[in-house]
Amino acid sequence: SPQDCPIQNTQCIDGKCQCTGDYGPNKANEKCLPNKLGGPCVNNDDCSLITNAVCTKGSCVCKSGFTEKKGTCSMGSIATLAMSAILFAVTSRFLL
């Protein structure tokens, strides 16, 4: 029951309070945070389980320079092109 697990977004499973659904434990294992983009948040720490995400207007979203792809935050196309150009330039120098 909710009384057994006072921490928000938990439920009692096998006698232990565990995070439910789209939530996972924070590093200190003291609260459950969203583990998917779009999850509710108050500050950036609330989005710490999602790589390259920040809290914007109460939801976890990809930080600047990153775009959502298949539920994760990937480098944006401009950044990807820049990285590709740098890698090409570096590898080209070694091939000459």
Disulfide bonds with the S-S distance in Angstrom:
Cys5-Cys17 2.22
Cys19-Cys32 2.04
Cys41-Cys55 2.11
Cys47-Cys60 2.16
Cys62-Cys73 2.16
